[in-house]
Amino acid sequence: MLPRKQTVIAPDGVTWEVSIDWTRNPVKIPHAWRRDGRDGPDMGDAFFVDFSDGVVAAIVAALLVAVFILVVWLVVWPLLAIAIEVVLLSLIAIGGTAARLFFRRHWVIEAIGSGGQELRWRTKGRAGAYTTVDQVAEALRGGLTPQPAAAELAQKR
């Protein structure tokens, strides 16, 4: 599992989050996808239509076709588009992770304090990134200035 994040509290009371910095723009879940715990509408008793009259049946059939077309247009196509976007984003994420692993790009480790402080280090390799996260978290937990062995101090963006 690649993501690693540790939350530590320094002796001076500052809460630090130490993690691998994957992106400066975190992914936000759209409001429509969040669950708010409300149930759907109460449909009550199903209605019954007498289909003995051909005109009523034709009108009901036309309405059902119109509803079907609306459901396909307003529900199925957007869901299909969202599914395609999710697949593409997953492929991009997998490709980016693979590129980072195989081409040995620097991994950026960041420690963000509750007071707005931000410290960053660069290290090579996944194992080095995990070790650096652990070393920085231990140093902050002990009240020391973090100086990880396998990392160099990175410039702030």
C-alpha angles and dihedrals in degrees: 000000000000108000115081126177130169128189114205134174115221120217090255089061098254113139113221129195111204116192148137108274106230097166140351091226109062119213112256123203111233115249092242091062097052118102115230098180097246119136123232123262119293107251095195119194117351114248123239125218122197106231095191091102114072094212093055090047092051092050092047091047091050091049091049091051090049091049090048091051091047092049091050092046098042102033114018099045094047091047090050090050091049091049091052091049092050091051091049093048090048091052091049091049092048091047092049092049091047091049091050091049099043100037094043096232118176117273115217118220117197134191115197119190126210089243093060097265115146128193124180136188134183123221137166125243135012094269090051090050093051092047091049092051090052094046094048092047092050093048092049091046088054094048094248130131105258115245106166115201100226098040140079125213110262127217117251114252 
